[in-house]
Amino acid sequence: MKDDLPPTRSREASVALGSKTSASKSRPQPNGKHPNGATVADNGLFADEIIQRIERVGELHRRLSVSDDATDLAEYLRGIALSAVASVDSFNRTHLKFAIAEECSVPGRTASLVGLAVNELVVNAIKYAHPSGIAGQLLIGCNREGDAIVVDIADDGVGLPEGFDPMTGGGFGLKLVRSLSTQLKAQLNFADTGTGLHARLTIPAGIGDRL
Protein backbone atom coordinates (compact mmCIF):
# COMPACT_ATOMS: atom_id res chain seq x y z
CA MET A 1 0.00 0.00 0.00
CA LYS A 2 1.69 3.16 -1.18
CA ASP A 3 0.81 6.79 -1.54
CA ASP A 4 2.67 9.02 -3.94
CA LEU A 5 6.11 9.72 -2.50
CA PRO A 6 8.23 11.26 -5.24
CA PRO A 7 11.37 9.13 -5.90
CA THR A 8 14.58 10.72 -4.63
CA ARG A 9 17.91 9.09 -5.47
CA SER A 10 20.40 11.93 -4.86
CA ARG A 11 21.03 14.91 -2.65
CA GLU A 12 19.77 17.22 -5.38
CA ALA A 13 16.64 15.25 -6.24
CA SER A 14 13.31 17.01 -6.43
CA VAL A 15 10.32 16.39 -4.16
CA ALA A 16 7.28 18.09 -5.68
CA LEU A 17 5.15 18.77 -2.64
CA GLY A 18 3.76 22.22 -3.31
CA SER A 19 4.61 25.89 -3.63
CA LYS A 20 7.24 27.34 -1.39
CA THR A 21 5.67 29.75 1.07
CA SER A 22 8.58 32.06 1.81
CA ALA A 23 12.30 32.50 1.21
CA SER A 24 14.43 29.75 2.72
CA LYS A 25 16.52 32.22 4.67
CA SER A 26 13.46 32.96 6.82
CA ARG A 27 13.42 29.42 8.22
CA PRO A 28 14.67 29.26 11.82
CA GLN A 29 17.74 27.13 12.40
CA PRO A 30 16.87 23.63 13.67
CA ASN A 31 18.62 24.41 16.95
CA GLY A 32 16.22 26.95 18.46
CA LYS A 33 17.72 29.99 16.71
CA HIS A 34 16.73 32.18 13.82
CA PRO A 35 19.34 32.63 11.06
CA ASN A 36 19.97 36.20 12.27
CA GLY A 37 21.21 34.77 15.59
CA ALA A 38 18.23 35.73 17.73
CA THR A 39 17.22 33.16 20.32
CA VAL A 40 13.71 31.86 19.71
CA ALA A 41 13.04 30.26 23.10
CA ASP A 42 14.05 31.40 26.55
CA ASN A 43 15.54 29.06 29.15
CA GLY A 44 12.14 28.08 30.54
CA LEU A 45 10.81 27.06 27.15
CA PHE A 46 14.04 25.18 26.46
CA ALA A 47 13.61 23.20 29.67
CA ASP A 48 10.02 22.40 28.69
CA GLU A 49 11.23 21.15 25.31
CA ILE A 50 13.78 18.85 26.96
CA ILE A 51 11.04 17.42 29.19
CA GLN A 52 8.79 16.84 26.17
CA ARG A 53 11.66 15.18 24.33
CA ILE A 54 12.28 12.80 27.24
CA GLU A 55 8.58 11.97 27.36
CA ARG A 56 8.54 11.21 23.62
CA VAL A 57 11.58 8.94 23.94
CA GLY A 58 9.83 7.13 26.80
CA GLU A 59 6.78 6.68 24.59
CA LEU A 60 8.95 5.16 21.86
CA HIS A 61 10.34 2.65 24.32
CA ARG A 62 6.84 1.78 25.47
CA ARG A 63 5.79 1.22 21.87
CA LEU A 64 8.62 -1.18 21.15
CA SER A 65 10.71 -3.46 23.35
CA VAL A 66 14.35 -3.53 22.24
CA SER A 67 14.34 -7.21 21.28
CA ASP A 68 15.44 -9.02 18.14
CA ASP A 69 11.88 -9.95 17.20
CA ALA A 70 10.90 -8.85 13.69
CA THR A 71 9.11 -5.51 13.72
CA ASP A 72 6.90 -3.98 11.05
CA LEU A 73 8.94 -0.80 10.63
CA ALA A 74 6.40 0.86 8.36
CA GLU A 75 3.55 0.65 10.87
CA TYR A 76 5.90 1.56 13.71
CA LEU A 77 6.99 4.74 11.92
CA ARG A 78 3.37 5.59 11.14
CA GLY A 79 2.61 5.49 14.86
CA ILE A 80 5.66 7.58 15.69
CA ALA A 81 4.73 10.29 13.18
CA LEU A 82 1.15 10.46 14.43
CA SER A 83 2.36 10.66 18.03
CA ALA A 84 4.88 13.41 17.24
CA VAL A 85 2.26 15.53 15.48
CA ALA A 86 -0.18 15.07 18.36
CA SER A 87 2.53 16.09 20.87
CA VAL A 88 4.08 19.05 19.05
CA ASP A 89 1.47 20.49 16.69
CA SER A 90 -1.08 21.90 19.11
CA PHE A 91 -2.84 23.79 16.28
CA ASN A 92 -3.23 20.69 14.08
CA ARG A 93 -1.57 22.38 11.10
CA THR A 94 0.48 19.41 9.91
CA HIS A 95 -1.16 17.08 7.40
CA LEU A 96 0.54 13.68 7.31
CA LYS A 97 0.78 11.56 4.20
CA PHE A 98 2.32 8.09 4.12
CA ALA A 99 4.10 6.14 1.40
CA ILE A 100 4.98 2.88 3.09
CA ALA A 101 5.61 -0.61 1.79
CA GLU A 102 4.49 -3.80 3.42
CA GLU A 103 7.89 -5.52 3.42
CA CYS A 104 9.78 -3.19 5.80
CA SER A 105 10.39 -5.64 8.66
CA VAL A 106 13.57 -5.27 10.74
CA PRO A 107 14.85 -6.53 14.11
CA GLY A 108 13.45 -4.65 17.10
CA ARG A 109 16.77 -3.01 18.00
CA THR A 110 17.06 -1.59 14.50
CA ALA A 111 13.49 -0.31 14.60
CA SER A 112 14.08 1.50 17.89
CA LEU A 113 17.07 3.42 16.47
CA VAL A 114 15.26 4.28 13.24
CA GLY A 115 12.22 5.34 15.27
CA LEU A 116 14.25 7.77 17.37
CA ALA A 117 15.76 9.33 14.22
CA VAL A 118 12.37 9.66 12.52
CA ASN A 119 10.86 11.21 15.63
CA GLU A 120 13.51 13.95 15.61
CA LEU A 121 13.14 14.60 11.88
CA VAL A 122 9.36 14.83 12.13
CA VAL A 123 9.56 17.18 15.12
CA ASN A 124 12.06 19.39 13.27
CA ALA A 125 9.76 19.55 10.25
CA ILE A 126 6.75 20.47 12.39
CA LYS A 127 8.66 23.21 14.20
CA TYR A 128 10.66 24.79 11.37
CA ALA A 129 9.12 24.02 7.96
CA HIS A 130 6.47 26.77 8.18
CA PRO A 131 7.68 29.59 10.47
CA SER A 132 4.72 31.76 9.43
CA GLY A 133 2.36 29.24 11.04
CA ILE A 134 0.47 28.15 7.93
CA ALA A 135 -0.65 24.54 7.42
CA GLY A 136 1.77 22.19 5.73
CA GLN A 137 2.12 18.66 4.43
CA LEU A 138 4.61 16.10 5.72
CA LEU A 139 5.31 12.83 3.90
CA ILE A 140 6.65 9.76 5.70
CA GLY A 141 8.04 7.02 3.47
CA CYS A 142 9.40 3.55 4.14
CA ASN A 143 10.31 1.37 1.18
CA ARG A 144 12.89 -1.11 -0.03
CA GLU A 145 15.47 -0.38 -2.71
CA GLY A 146 17.12 -3.69 -3.40
CA ASP A 147 18.16 -5.09 -0.02
CA ALA A 148 18.27 -1.66 1.66
CA ILE A 149 15.43 0.02 3.53
CA VAL A 150 14.87 3.68 2.67
CA VAL A 151 13.09 6.01 5.08
CA ASP A 152 12.01 9.46 3.84
CA ILE A 153 10.76 12.54 5.69
CA ALA A 154 9.72 15.30 3.26
CA ASP A 155 8.00 18.59 4.03
CA ASP A 156 6.67 21.38 1.80
CA GLY A 157 8.12 24.24 3.82
CA VAL A 158 10.69 26.97 3.35
CA GLY A 159 13.76 24.75 3.21
CA LEU A 160 17.08 25.24 4.95
CA PRO A 161 18.37 28.59 6.20
CA GLU A 162 20.97 30.18 3.95
CA GLY A 163 24.39 28.75 4.68
CA PHE A 164 23.12 26.06 7.06
CA ASP A 165 24.51 22.53 6.67
CA PRO A 166 22.37 19.89 8.44
CA MET A 167 25.25 17.40 8.23
CA THR A 168 27.38 19.50 10.57
CA GLY A 169 25.18 22.14 12.21
CA GLY A 170 22.07 22.23 14.34
CA GLY A 171 21.21 21.45 17.92
CA PHE A 172 20.63 18.29 19.90
CA GLY A 173 17.98 16.88 17.55
CA LEU A 174 20.11 16.90 14.40
CA LYS A 175 23.17 15.70 16.32
CA LEU A 176 21.09 12.78 17.59
CA VAL A 177 19.91 11.95 14.05
CA ARG A 178 23.49 11.96 12.76
CA SER A 179 24.62 9.78 15.68
CA LEU A 180 21.79 7.30 15.11
CA SER A 181 22.56 7.08 11.39
CA THR A 182 26.18 6.25 12.29
CA GLN A 183 25.04 3.50 14.67
CA LEU A 184 22.84 2.10 11.90
CA LYS A 185 25.70 2.38 9.40
CA ALA A 186 23.12 4.17 7.29
CA GLN A 187 23.51 6.90 4.70
CA LEU A 188 21.87 10.18 5.77
CA ASN A 189 21.05 12.79 3.11
CA PHE A 190 19.25 16.13 3.17
CA ALA A 191 17.95 17.79 0.01
CA ASP A 192 16.65 21.37 -0.04
CA THR A 193 14.47 20.81 -3.08
CA GLY A 194 13.06 24.29 -3.65
CA THR A 195 9.66 23.04 -2.53
CA GLY A 196 10.68 21.91 0.95
CA LEU A 197 13.22 19.80 2.78
CA HIS A 198 13.69 16.07 2.15
CA ALA A 199 15.61 13.91 4.63
CA ARG A 200 16.49 10.36 3.60
CA LEU A 201 17.91 7.53 5.69
CA THR A 202 19.17 4.52 3.71
CA ILE A 203 19.69 1.50 5.95
CA PRO A 204 21.83 -1.32 4.54
CA ALA A 205 20.67 -4.93 4.52
CA GLY A 206 21.45 -7.07 7.55
CA ILE A 207 22.19 -4.13 9.84
CA GLY A 208 20.11 -5.69 12.63
CA ASP A 209 22.57 -8.57 12.82
CA ARG A 210 25.43 -6.18 13.58
CA LEU A 211 23.82 -3.98 16.27
Contacts in CASP RR format, 6 or more apart in sequence:
PFRMAT RR
TARGET T0000
AUTHOR 0000-0000-0000
METHOD contacts of the structure
MODEL  1
MKDDLPPTRSREASVALGSKTSASKSRPQPNGKHPNGATVADNGLFADEI
IQRIERVGELHRRLSVSDDATDLAEYLRGIALSAVASVDSFNRTHLKFAI
AEECSVPGRTASLVGLAVNELVVNAIKYAHPSGIAGQLLIGCNREGDAIV
VDIADDGVGLPEGFDPMTGGGFGLKLVRSLSTQLKAQLNFADTGTGLHAR
LTIPAGIGDRL
1 100 0 8 1.000
1 101 0 8 1.000
1 102 0 8 1.000
2 99 0 8 1.000
2 100 0 8 1.000
2 101 0 8 1.000
2 143 0 8 1.000
3 97 0 8 1.000
3 98 0 8 1.000
3 99 0 8 1.000
3 139 0 8 1.000
4 99 0 8 1.000
5 99 0 8 1.000
5 139 0 8 1.000
5 141 0 8 1.000
5 143 0 8 1.000
5 152 0 8 1.000
5 154 0 8 1.000
6 13 0 8 1.000
6 14 0 8 1.000
6 15 0 8 1.000
6 16 0 8 1.000
6 17 0 8 1.000
6 154 0 8 1.000
7 13 0 8 1.000
8 14 0 8 1.000
8 15 0 8 1.000
8 152 0 8 1.000
8 154 0 8 1.000
8 191 0 8 1.000
8 198 0 8 1.000
8 200 0 8 1.000
10 189 0 8 1.000
10 191 0 8 1.000
11 189 0 8 1.000
11 190 0 8 1.000
11 191 0 8 1.000
12 191 0 8 1.000
13 191 0 8 1.000
13 193 0 8 1.000
13 198 0 8 1.000
14 193 0 8 1.000
14 194 0 8 1.000
14 195 0 8 1.000
15 139 0 8 1.000
15 154 0 8 1.000
15 191 0 8 1.000
15 193 0 8 1.000
15 195 0 8 1.000
15 196 0 8 1.000
15 198 0 8 1.000
16 195 0 8 1.000
17 137 0 8 1.000
17 139 0 8 1.000
17 154 0 8 1.000
17 155 0 8 1.000
17 156 0 8 1.000
17 157 0 8 1.000
17 193 0 8 1.000
17 195 0 8 1.000
17 196 0 8 1.000
18 137 0 8 1.000
18 156 0 8 1.000
18 195 0 8 1.000
19 156 0 8 1.000
19 195 0 8 1.000
20 156 0 8 1.000
20 157 0 8 1.000
20 158 0 8 1.000
20 159 0 8 1.000
20 194 0 8 1.000
20 195 0 8 1.000
20 196 0 8 1.000
21 130 0 8 1.000
21 132 0 8 1.000
21 134 0 8 1.000
21 157 0 8 1.000
21 158 0 8 1.000
22 131 0 8 1.000
22 132 0 8 1.000
22 158 0 8 1.000
23 158 0 8 1.000
24 158 0 8 1.000
24 159 0 8 1.000
24 160 0 8 1.000
24 161 0 8 1.000
24 162 0 8 1.000
24 192 0 8 1.000
24 194 0 8 1.000
25 35 0 8 1.000
25 161 0 8 1.000
25 162 0 8 1.000
26 35 0 8 1.000
26 131 0 8 1.000
26 158 0 8 1.000
27 35 0 8 1.000
27 128 0 8 1.000
27 129 0 8 1.000
27 131 0 8 1.000
27 157 0 8 1.000
27 158 0 8 1.000
27 159 0 8 1.000
27 160 0 8 1.000
27 161 0 8 1.000
28 34 0 8 1.000
28 35 0 8 1.000
28 40 0 8 1.000
28 127 0 8 1.000
28 128 0 8 1.000
28 131 0 8 1.000
28 161 0 8 1.000
29 35 0 8 1.000
29 37 0 8 1.000
29 128 0 8 1.000
29 161 0 8 1.000
29 164 0 8 1.000
29 170 0 8 1.000
30 124 0 8 1.000
30 127 0 8 1.000
30 128 0 8 1.000
30 164 0 8 1.000
30 166 0 8 1.000
30 170 0 8 1.000
30 171 0 8 1.000
30 173 0 8 1.000
30 174 0 8 1.000
31 169 0 8 1.000
31 170 0 8 1.000
31 171 0 8 1.000
31 172 0 8 1.000
31 174 0 8 1.000
32 39 0 8 1.000
32 40 0 8 1.000
32 41 0 8 1.000
32 171 0 8 1.000
33 39 0 8 1.000
33 40 0 8 1.000
34 40 0 8 1.000
35 161 0 8 1.000
35 162 0 8 1.000
35 164 0 8 1.000
41 49 0 8 1.000
52 87 0 8 1.000
52 88 0 8 1.000
53 172 0 8 1.000
55 87 0 8 1.000
56 83 0 8 1.000
56 84 0 8 1.000
56 87 0 8 1.000
56 119 0 8 1.000
56 123 0 8 1.000
57 116 0 8 1.000
57 119 0 8 1.000
59 83 0 8 1.000
60 80 0 8 1.000
60 112 0 8 1.000
60 115 0 8 1.000
60 116 0 8 1.000
60 119 0 8 1.000
61 112 0 8 1.000
63 76 0 8 1.000
63 79 0 8 1.000
63 80 0 8 1.000
64 71 0 8 1.000
64 76 0 8 1.000
64 108 0 8 1.000
64 111 0 8 1.000
64 112 0 8 1.000
65 108 0 8 1.000
66 108 0 8 1.000
66 109 0 8 1.000
66 112 0 8 1.000
67 107 0 8 1.000
67 108 0 8 1.000
67 109 0 8 1.000
68 107 0 8 1.000
68 108 0 8 1.000
68 109 0 8 1.000
68 208 0 8 1.000
69 107 0 8 1.000
69 108 0 8 1.000
70 105 0 8 1.000
70 106 0 8 1.000
70 107 0 8 1.000
70 108 0 8 1.000
71 105 0 8 1.000
71 106 0 8 1.000
71 107 0 8 1.000
71 108 0 8 1.000
71 110 0 8 1.000
71 111 0 8 1.000
72 104 0 8 1.000
72 105 0 8 1.000
73 104 0 8 1.000
73 105 0 8 1.000
73 106 0 8 1.000
73 110 0 8 1.000
73 111 0 8 1.000
73 114 0 8 1.000
73 142 0 8 1.000
73 149 0 8 1.000
73 151 0 8 1.000
74 100 0 8 1.000
74 101 0 8 1.000
74 102 0 8 1.000
74 104 0 8 1.000
74 141 0 8 1.000
74 142 0 8 1.000
75 100 0 8 1.000
76 111 0 8 1.000
76 115 0 8 1.000
77 100 0 8 1.000
77 114 0 8 1.000
77 115 0 8 1.000
77 118 0 8 1.000
77 140 0 8 1.000
77 141 0 8 1.000
77 142 0 8 1.000
77 151 0 8 1.000
78 98 0 8 1.000
78 100 0 8 1.000
78 140 0 8 1.000
80 115 0 8 1.000
80 118 0 8 1.000
80 119 0 8 1.000
80 122 0 8 1.000
81 96 0 8 1.000
81 98 0 8 1.000
81 118 0 8 1.000
81 122 0 8 1.000
81 138 0 8 1.000
81 140 0 8 1.000
82 96 0 8 1.000
84 119 0 8 1.000
84 122 0 8 1.000
84 123 0 8 1.000
84 126 0 8 1.000
85 94 0 8 1.000
85 96 0 8 1.000
85 122 0 8 1.000
85 126 0 8 1.000
85 138 0 8 1.000
88 123 0 8 1.000
88 126 0 8 1.000
88 127 0 8 1.000
89 126 0 8 1.000
91 133 0 8 1.000
93 130 0 8 1.000
93 133 0 8 1.000
93 134 0 8 1.000
93 135 0 8 1.000
93 136 0 8 1.000
94 125 0 8 1.000
94 126 0 8 1.000
94 135 0 8 1.000
94 136 0 8 1.000
94 137 0 8 1.000
94 138 0 8 1.000
95 135 0 8 1.000
95 136 0 8 1.000
95 137 0 8 1.000
95 138 0 8 1.000
96 137 0 8 1.000
96 138 0 8 1.000
96 139 0 8 1.000
96 140 0 8 1.000
97 137 0 8 1.000
97 138 0 8 1.000
97 139 0 8 1.000
97 140 0 8 1.000
98 139 0 8 1.000
98 140 0 8 1.000
98 141 0 8 1.000
99 139 0 8 1.000
99 140 0 8 1.000
99 141 0 8 1.000
99 142 0 8 1.000
99 143 0 8 1.000
99 152 0 8 1.000
100 140 0 8 1.000
100 141 0 8 1.000
100 142 0 8 1.000
100 143 0 8 1.000
101 142 0 8 1.000
101 143 0 8 1.000
101 144 0 8 1.000
103 144 0 8 1.000
104 142 0 8 1.000
104 143 0 8 1.000
104 144 0 8 1.000
104 149 0 8 1.000
106 114 0 8 1.000
106 149 0 8 1.000
106 203 0 8 1.000
106 207 0 8 1.000
106 208 0 8 1.000
107 208 0 8 1.000
107 209 0 8 1.000
107 211 0 8 1.000
109 208 0 8 1.000
109 211 0 8 1.000
110 184 0 8 1.000
110 203 0 8 1.000
110 207 0 8 1.000
110 208 0 8 1.000
110 211 0 8 1.000
113 180 0 8 1.000
113 183 0 8 1.000
113 184 0 8 1.000
113 211 0 8 1.000
114 151 0 8 1.000
114 180 0 8 1.000
114 184 0 8 1.000
114 201 0 8 1.000
114 203 0 8 1.000
116 176 0 8 1.000
116 180 0 8 1.000
117 151 0 8 1.000
117 176 0 8 1.000
117 177 0 8 1.000
117 180 0 8 1.000
117 181 0 8 1.000
117 184 0 8 1.000
117 201 0 8 1.000
118 140 0 8 1.000
118 151 0 8 1.000
118 153 0 8 1.000
118 201 0 8 1.000
120 173 0 8 1.000
120 174 0 8 1.000
120 176 0 8 1.000
120 177 0 8 1.000
121 153 0 8 1.000
121 177 0 8 1.000
121 199 0 8 1.000
122 138 0 8 1.000
122 140 0 8 1.000
122 153 0 8 1.000
123 173 0 8 1.000
124 173 0 8 1.000
124 174 0 8 1.000
125 138 0 8 1.000
125 153 0 8 1.000
125 155 0 8 1.000
125 197 0 8 1.000
126 138 0 8 1.000
129 136 0 8 1.000
129 138 0 8 1.000
129 155 0 8 1.000
129 156 0 8 1.000
129 157 0 8 1.000
129 158 0 8 1.000
129 159 0 8 1.000
129 196 0 8 1.000
129 197 0 8 1.000
130 136 0 8 1.000
130 157 0 8 1.000
130 158 0 8 1.000
131 158 0 8 1.000
136 155 0 8 1.000
136 156 0 8 1.000
136 157 0 8 1.000
137 155 0 8 1.000
137 156 0 8 1.000
138 153 0 8 1.000
138 154 0 8 1.000
138 155 0 8 1.000
138 156 0 8 1.000
139 152 0 8 1.000
139 153 0 8 1.000
139 154 0 8 1.000
139 155 0 8 1.000
140 152 0 8 1.000
140 153 0 8 1.000
141 150 0 8 1.000
141 151 0 8 1.000
141 152 0 8 1.000
141 153 0 8 1.000
142 149 0 8 1.000
142 150 0 8 1.000
142 151 0 8 1.000
142 152 0 8 1.000
143 149 0 8 1.000
143 150 0 8 1.000
143 152 0 8 1.000
144 150 0 8 1.000
145 202 0 8 1.000
146 205 0 8 1.000
147 204 0 8 1.000
147 205 0 8 1.000
147 206 0 8 1.000
148 202 0 8 1.000
148 203 0 8 1.000
148 204 0 8 1.000
148 205 0 8 1.000
149 202 0 8 1.000
149 203 0 8 1.000
150 200 0 8 1.000
150 201 0 8 1.000
150 202 0 8 1.000
150 203 0 8 1.000
151 200 0 8 1.000
151 201 0 8 1.000
151 202 0 8 1.000
151 203 0 8 1.000
152 198 0 8 1.000
152 199 0 8 1.000
152 200 0 8 1.000
152 201 0 8 1.000
153 198 0 8 1.000
153 199 0 8 1.000
153 200 0 8 1.000
154 193 0 8 1.000
154 196 0 8 1.000
154 197 0 8 1.000
154 198 0 8 1.000
154 199 0 8 1.000
155 196 0 8 1.000
155 197 0 8 1.000
155 198 0 8 1.000
156 195 0 8 1.000
156 196 0 8 1.000
157 195 0 8 1.000
157 196 0 8 1.000
157 197 0 8 1.000
158 196 0 8 1.000
159 192 0 8 1.000
159 194 0 8 1.000
159 196 0 8 1.000
159 197 0 8 1.000
160 166 0 8 1.000
160 190 0 8 1.000
160 192 0 8 1.000
160 197 0 8 1.000
164 170 0 8 1.000
166 174 0 8 1.000
166 190 0 8 1.000
166 199 0 8 1.000
167 178 0 8 1.000
167 188 0 8 1.000
167 190 0 8 1.000
169 175 0 8 1.000
177 188 0 8 1.000
177 199 0 8 1.000
178 188 0 8 1.000
181 187 0 8 1.000
181 188 0 8 1.000
181 201 0 8 1.000
183 211 0 8 1.000
184 201 0 8 1.000
184 203 0 8 1.000
184 207 0 8 1.000
184 211 0 8 1.000
185 203 0 8 1.000
185 204 0 8 1.000
185 207 0 8 1.000
185 210 0 8 1.000
186 201 0 8 1.000
186 202 0 8 1.000
186 203 0 8 1.000
186 204 0 8 1.000
186 207 0 8 1.000
187 200 0 8 1.000
187 201 0 8 1.000
187 202 0 8 1.000
188 199 0 8 1.000
188 200 0 8 1.000
188 201 0 8 1.000
188 202 0 8 1.000
189 199 0 8 1.000
189 200 0 8 1.000
189 202 0 8 1.000
190 197 0 8 1.000
190 198 0 8 1.000
190 199 0 8 1.000
190 200 0 8 1.000
191 197 0 8 1.000
191 198 0 8 1.000
191 200 0 8 1.000
END
